[in-house]
């Protein structure tokens, strides 16, 4: 490994530049697209991995006179410089002539020192974290000044080894791209048929001709305010399901239990099993065990509410969803499950409108979801669609599983290749063995190392939650210790739908498991885990938000909104130690409700009497610490604010 400066990886002149000032590229300067215009490349190009994103242009004359330095050419690497920090995109050969805007940076590499593909992989897993660690204070994370970035010291292998590593990882990425492209085509094929039959109403009639185009009978529907084919119906979701329940509240410490799909697992009709939580192997009730073709609907969260996914595959025989996700199972005697699931895809905004509550606590109840109206064709037509779509979805499921394994391999392989724990044979060069085969034959998995990496990642995700909770409280001018922060994390998870990954139980430290309490450090609040490469993340609270760039923006928003609403509605009327005590009381009651599944005061007090704690080295119970009247008063608020509903399955 060679030590050098980041700037050494760049060409000498303008190897790293930030986009122009906002005033130099404001909307009033934009002109209609023509052969003589220059495209303004926005951050969306990088985030969407789409060179055609955006439709802003400037004149050729203005570009040459004012903005020539910021030109974009094929091969340039564009990097996001604010918000979602440090994402990369390589400008392809067919890109339009253009320039970067103020939210982007342009990178041009010195190819005598660094391989292009290797740089992109290595930046993601190593360089980005170094740059983030020198980031300045900002509510929306921004990169530090460019001279500081250029002078940042890094370690990098020689060029020949870079190319070998990049080739191995590119081979894996190529397989992933192929799988994704196949799935896109398969879904498009199903959607084309769906639109043709159920949107344009040109399904085959009894003579095999397009129904509507051939003059098929149409009937006006009062609810839809439009015509639908004769014999079709409009029904509510609640009238065709055999199961409509919220999932479970996970109560397990590690990844050896039952997989629990949460709201962050569901995106674009896919289920990311790597983000699952875990539950005790004794899953009750059994009805919450997922089955193929069940429909999952995100029912809490900012930006995630209303997302839908069809359960096309299960990683393990026993899988469920958590309490922030609604499980829908269609009664096959009333409708065809795959047809219903497919018809709900793409309706996130409509489903989201059925939610209730404020910005930080919007929730979709089962009652409201059951009101969703669906157009139901005849049963035989639904069956024909399922007969066509089911084999496609089974193929998509197989591809998703294969790609999931490839992503895990790729993200694990880079640090292993860098530190020498894994080596890729070079025999393929002499023997003309395909690189994919060389990679597969030469990578030896260590179960212990993979398990260790998984635990490190799990700890890091929890630390992100702790870090952001304390940071957000600081923005709200809330001063408190570790105990109250633990209560905040529990309430954020159970009430505000934040995916914290923590395990909660009845322990002396509130709802935190004793082992997870170790994530707090009395000097810096956080320990320094090695993840997943060999460097440490120093999460020091005194950095004034510097490390916020490591926390996903949606998680930041959920935590900030949840804490603000929590304090505005309940806790701001208390001060000092009283506020911390009230948080402990509310979290205690909520946990008792969760465990007993009732809001009955007698049951809650009985549970509190069995909850043993230590107070000033004295053994006591939660019932000893908090009076019955205090419990009643807090319970009224918990019920009034709807918090109790969040933990009642």
N, C-alpha and C positions, 0 to 999 in steps of 0.2 A: 504494500500500500504506500502510495506517495502522498506526502503532505504538500498542499499548494493552496493558493487563494482562489476563491470563487471566480474572481476576475480573470485568472489565468485560463479558465475554460472558454473565455469569450474572445471574439476578434477585437483588435485593438481599438478601433473607432466605432463607437455606437453599438458595442456588443450587448449592452443592456441599457435600454432607455424607457422612460415612462411616457405615457401619452401626453398630448398638449394640454395646456390650461383649458378649463371649461369655457372661458370666454372666447377662445380661439376656434372653438368647434361647436358653437351653440346652434340651436335649431333654425334660427333666422338665416343662417348661412347655407342651409341645405337646399339642394336643387333637384329637379326631376332627373331620373336615371336616363343616361344617354351613352353613346360610344365614347364621349369625351369626359365623362364624370369618374370620380374616384369613390369607391365604397368606404363608408366609415365602419370599421370592424368594432363591434360592441362586445361586452362581456358575455352576452348570450351566445355568441359564436362558440366560446370556449365551454360554457356550462352545458350547452346542448350538443356539443361536438358536431356542429353543423356549420359549414363555411357559408351557407346561403342564408343564415339567420340575419335578420335586420334588413332595413330598406332605406337607409339614409345615405345620401351622396353629396359630395361637394364638387365644385367646378374644377376643371383642369388648371385654369389660371390661378385660382386661390391656392390650390395644392402646391403648385410650383413656386409661388411667391411667398407662401407662409408656412407650409406644413410638409415640405419635401423630406425633412429629416425623419418623419414618423411613418415613412412608407412601409407597406407590407408586401413581401414577395414570397413566392413558394419556397418552402423550407424553413421559413422563420418559425420560431416558437412563440406563441402568444401566451401570456400568463395573467391571470386575474390578480389585481392589486388591491382589492377592497372587498368587504363582505365575505363571500366565499373565497378564501385566500389561497393563492398558490396553485390553482388548477391550470393545467397545460393543454395546449392544442397546437398541432403542427399544421401550418398552412399547406394545403395540397397543391399539386401542379396546376390544376385547372382553376385556381382561385382568381377572382376578379382583382384588378389593380385597386389598391386602396391604402388606408392608413389606420393606425390604432386610435381609439378615443382615450379620454382621460382615465378610464377605469382599468386600462390594460398596460402591460409592459411587453416589450419586444426583446427577445433573446436571439442573438446570432452567435453560434459556437465556433470555436477554433478547432477544426476537425483534425489538426495535427496532435491534439491533446486528448480530445474526448470524442467518443462515438455518439451520434445523435440519439439512437434508440436507447443506448445505455443511460445517457443523461436523463431522459424522460422517466425511466424506471427508478433510477437512483435519486432523482430529485424528489419523487413522491415518497420514497421510503427513508430518506436520510437527509438530503440537503434542505428540504422544506422545513423539517423540524428544527434544524440549526438556525435557519433564518428567523423562524417564528420565535425562538428563544431570545432573540435580540430585538424583538418587536417593541415599539413604544406604546404608551398608554393611549387607548382609544376605546370608545364604546363599541364602534364598528371596527373590527381589527383592520389595520393597515400595515403595509410593509414598512420597515425602517428606511431611512434615506439610502439612496443607491450607493454612495461611497462606502457605507458600512457593509452593505451586502457584498460589494466587490472585494472588500478587504477581509471577509470572513474566511477563516481557515477551514479546509475540508481535507478528507482523505479519499484517495481514489486509486484504483489499480491501474496497471499499465494498459495501453490501448488494445493489445491483442486479447487480453483477458476480458476487457470491457466488451469487445465484439462477441466473444464466446458466450458470455452471460446474456447479452442482449439477444443473441440468436436463439438461445434456449427459451428465454421468456417470450420472445416474439412468436416462437412456434406454438406455445401454449395459447397466447392471445389470438393467434390465427384460428385455432380450433374453436375458441370461444366465439369469435366473430362469425364463423361458419354456422355454429349452433344457433346464435341469435338471429342471423339472417334467415335461416330455415324457419325458425319460429315466427318471425315477422311475416313471412310468406304464407305460412299455414294459418295464422290468425287472420290475415287479409283475405284468404280464400274463404274462411268461415264467415267473415263479416260481409264479403261481397254477396254471398248467397243469402245471408240474413237480411241485408238491405233490400235485395231484389225481391225476396218473398214477403217480408214483413214491414218494410217501409214503403216500397213502391207498390206492394200488393200484387206483384206479377208472379205469384207461385203457380205451379201447374194446375189447371182446372181438370175436370174429369176427362177431358179430351186431350190433356197434355199441353194445352195452350196457355200463354200468360193470362192470368185471371182478369186483372183490371183492363189490360190493353185489349183483351178480347170481349170486353163488354160485360164482365162479371158484375153481379148485383152488389151495390154498395148501400149501406144504411147509415144515416146520420146518428152520431152518438152525442147525447147532451153533455156528458161529462168532458169528453175530449174536444167538443165543439168542431168536429169534423166527421167525415164519413169513413167507415171501416167496412170490410167485406161482410156480406150477409153470413150469419152463423157464428161470427166472432163475438167475444164478450170482453167486458172491462171489469176486472175484479181487483179487490185489494189484496196486498201481499198476505195479510193476516188470514184470509179465507182459504189459502191454498197450502199453508205450511203444516207440517206435522211436528215441528220443533222450532221455537223462536226463543232463545235464551242467551243471557250473557255468559261468558266463560267463567273460569275459576280465578281465585286469587292465589298465585303461586306461593308455596310454602316449602321451598327446598333450597339447599345450600349450594349444590354443585350441578354439573351437567350429566349426572348419572340417573336422573329421574325422568319423568315424563315431559316431553317437549310441549311447551306452551307458546302458541303463536300470539304475538302482541301487535299493537297498532303499527309499530315501525317495521314489522315484517311484511306488511301488505303495501304493494306499490305496483301500478301498471298491470294489474291482474296476475302478478306473480307473488309467490310467498318466499321470502328470504329466510330459510331455516337457520342461517348462521346467527340471526338476531333473537332467536327463541329464548324464553325464560324456561325455568324447570320447576316441576311440581313433584310432590311425594308420589311414590309409585301406587299408592292406594287412592285412585281417582274416584271420587264420589261427588255428585251422582254419575253413574255410568252413562247416562243419557248425554253427557257433555263430551263424550269421546267422539272425535271427528270421524266422518266417513267420506269416502270419495263422492265428489259432486255436491258436497255441502257448500253453502255460500257464506262467506265471512264478510261482515260489514264493520268497518271502523266506526265506533260510536262515541269517541271522545277525542279531544286533541285539536290543536291549532294547525290547520292545513291538511290534517289527515282524516278529519271527519268525513264520512261518506265514501271512502275508498272501498272498493269491492274486489274480492278475489274468489275464484272458484277453486275448491280443493281438488286439484288434478292428480296430486300424489301426496303420500305421507312418508316422511323419513323413517318413522317407526310405527309399529302396529297401533300403539296407544299414543295418540296426540290429541291435544285440546287447544282451546284459545283462552286468553285471559279475560278478566272482567271488563276490559275496555273494548272488547270485540263482541259483536252479536253473531251467534251461530244460527243460521237459517237452514232448515232442512225441508225441502218441498215434499208434500204428500203426492207420491207418484200416481195415485188414483184421481188426483185433481188437476195436476199439471206435470209436465216433464221437467225434471230438475235442471238438466243442462241447458234447455231452452230458457228457463227462467233466469238462471245465472248469467247467460250470455246477454239477455235483454236488459239486465241491470248494469252491465259494464258501460262505462262512459256516462253514467248518470250521477256522478259524484255531486255536482252542484245542486241538482234537484233533490237528492237525498239529504244533502247538507242543510237545505232550507227547512227540513223537518226537525232539525235540532233546536234546542231551547237553551237559554242562559246567556251569560255575558261572554265577552271575548276570551277571558281566561278560563271559563268553565262551561263552554258549550258542550251539550250532550245530546245524543240521539237516544231517546227512550224506545223500548220495545213497542210500546203502544203507538208512538208516532211512526216508527218504521213500518208497522203493520198496516198503516193507512196508505202506503205507497200504491198507486194505481198501475196496473199492468194490463196490456192488451193481450188477450188469450185467443190465439187461433184455434181451430178445431184440433182435437186430440191427435188425429191421424197425421195432420200437417206438422204438429210439434214433434211427433215421433219421426217423421221423415227427416226433419232438420237434425235431430239427435243422431239418427243413423249415419248422417253425413258428417257431423261435427265431432262425434265421439272419437273415431280413430285419429283425427287430426289433433285433438287435445291430448290423447294418450301419447302421441309422438312428441308433442310440445313438452309434456311432463318428463319424458325420458331425456330430452335435450336439456331441460332446465336442471335436472339432477346431475347430468354429466358436466354442464357448465359450472355448476356450484362447486363440484369437486376440483375442476380446473382452476377456478379463482382461488380456492384455498391453497392449492399447490403453488400457483404463481406467487401469491403474496407471502407464502412461507419460504419459497425457494430463494428469493433474492438475498435476504440476510444470511441464509445458510451458505449460499455461494460466496458471499463476500467474506465471511469469517472462516471459510475453509471446511465447515462441517459437512458440506456436500460438494462433490466434484463431478463435473460433466466430462465424460470420456471424449477424447479427441479422435478416437478411432474412426468415427464416421467420415472424417476428411479423407483418410487413406482408403478406406474400404467402401466409400460411397454409401454408408448406412444412412438412411434418412434421419435427420436431427431429432424428429419426434421420437423415433425408436431409441436413439442414443440417450435422450433424456429419460424416457421411461425405464430403460434398462439400468441406468447408472445412478438414479436417485434412490437412496436407501432411507426409508422412513424410520424415525426413532419415535416410538409411541410416547416415551417419557418426555421427549423434547416438545412434541406437538402438544401434549397435555399441559406442559409447563407454559407454553406460549398461550394456550387458550386461557389458563388461569390468569396470566399476566394481562391479557387483553380485557378479561372480565374485571380485574381490579382497576385497570386504567379507566374503563367506562364508568365505574362507580366513582372514581376520584373526579372525573369530569363533572358528575352531578354535584358532588360536594363542593368542588371549586366554584361552579357557577352559582350554587345556592348562596354561598358566603359572599361572592362578588355581587350578586343581585341584591342581597340584603344591605350591602354597603351602599349601593346606589339609592336604596330607599332610606338610608340613614338609620338602619336598625342594627344596634350593637347587641351581640349575644354570644354565649359560649357554645361549647361543643354539644351539650345536651339539647339545647333549644334548636340547634341546627339539625340534629338527628330527628327531632320532631317535625321540622319543616320538610325534611326529605320524605318522611312517612306520609305526611299530609299531601305533599305534591304528588306522590305516587298514587295514593288511594283516592284522593278527591279530585285532583286536577289532571289525571291521566298521564303524568310524566313517567316515561320508561326509565326507572332508576336502577334496575337490576339488583336491588338490595333484597335480602331475605328479612322478613319481619316476624318477630315472635314476642312472647311475654318474658322479657328479661329485665334485669336490674337497670340496664341502661335504656329503658323505654322499650321501643319496638325493635331496636337494633340487635342483631345477633352479636354475641360477645366477640366472635372472631372478626367480624366486620368493623367492630369498634377500633381495631388495630389500624384501620385506614386513617384514623386521626393520629396526629403526632403533636404533643404538647408544645413543641417549639415552632414547627412549621405547619402544623395541622396535617400535612400529608407526608407519607414516606416517598421514596424515590424508586419506583419500579422500573425494571429494564424491559422495554417493550417496543416492537417485537424485535428490533435490531438491538445492538449491544450498547446503546447509549441510555443514559438516565434522563427522566423528565423531572425537573425540579419544580414542583408546584408550591411555590412559596406565596402565601397570602399577601405578603408585602409588595408583590409586583404590580399592584394596582390594575389588575385586569390584563396584564401583558399576555398571559397564556390563554386568554379567551379565544384566541384564534384556533385552538385545538378542539374547541367545542362546536358541534354542529349548530348552525344558526337556528334551526327549528327547535332544538333543545333549549337554547338560550332564551328564545321567545316564550316557550311554554313555562319555563321556570320563572322568568321575570314577570309574566302576566299572572301566573298563579300566585306568587308571593304577594304581589301588589294587591290583588283582589282579597287574598286571605287576610292581610293586615287591614285593608280598608274596611272590610265587612265585620271582622271579629276582634283582632288583636290590638289595633291602634289605640283603643281606649285604656289599655293597660300600659304600664311603664316599668322599666328596670326588671328586677327579679320576678315581679308579679306577672309580667308578660311571659317569661320562660315557664313559670309554674302553670299558667293557663294553657300554654301549648302542650305541656306534659299531660294535663288533665284531659284536654280535647283528644289528643292522640291516644291516650289510655282508653277513653270511652269508645272511640271509633274502633280500636283494636278489639275491644270486648264485643262490640256489635258484630264485627267481622267474624269472630270466633264462635259466638253463640247464635248468630243469624237472627237476632231479635233486638228491638229497641225497648223491650220491657225493662223498667228500672230495677225491678227485683233481680232479674237474671243478670243484669249488668253489675249490680252491687255484689252479687254472689261471685261473679267472675273476678271482680276486683279484690275480693277477700282471698282468693286463691293465688293472686299474683304477688309473689313475694319479692321484696326489694330490701336494700340496705339504705338507711338514712342516718348519716353521722355515725357509722359503724354499729347501728342498731337495727336488728331484724324487725321488719314490719311488712305490711301489705299496702297495696294501692288504696284499699278501703280505709286503712288507718290514716293515710296521708291526706286523702280528700274526703270531706264530709258528704253525707247523703244529699244535703241541700245544694252543695257545690256541684255535685254530679247531676242533680235534677236541672239546675239552671243551665249548665253547659249542654246537657242533652237536648233541652228545648231549642237552643241555638243550632245544634247539629242537625236536628230534624227540620227546623225552619229553613236552613240554608240548603237542604237537600243532600248534605254530606253522607247521611246514613244510607241513602239509596245507592251510593257509589260502592259500598262494600257488601250490600245484601245481594247475593247471587240470584 
